[in-house]
Amino acid sequence: MKKQQKTASINFDIHLDDNNIPEKIKWHATDGGNKINDAKAIMLSIWDGVDKSSLKIDLWTKDMMAEEMKFFIFQILDSLSDNYLKSIGDEKVAGEIKKFAKKIGKISNVLK
């Protein structure tokens, strides 16, 4: 007898104004209970293995402040280094990504 595979979903609800600009972003994960979470921004990348290309969804709400976006971008770059190291195991490239993230953090005044 074949064991049933577990599945989970992450769902996003984007509330738009009359000009299709995001006003609210709500999300929940099926394996995270019934909690609905608020977000100000989403940056989602999906790898299409057939076409060998990435697809991107970048959304942010009207009330996402520029300072928040700077920190969000810095955190994405910094975590990219960690993800690269974890998935590829290449410490040299991961270190370069980390250095770049820190440089951007300093230039944008996110880091001191």
Secondary structure, DSSP 8 states (H G I E B T S, - for coil): ---------EEEEEEE-TTS-EEEEEEEEGGGTT--EEESEEEEEEEETTTTEEEEEEEE-TT--HHHHHHHHHHHHHHHHHHHHHHH--HHHHHHHHHHHHHHHHHTTS--
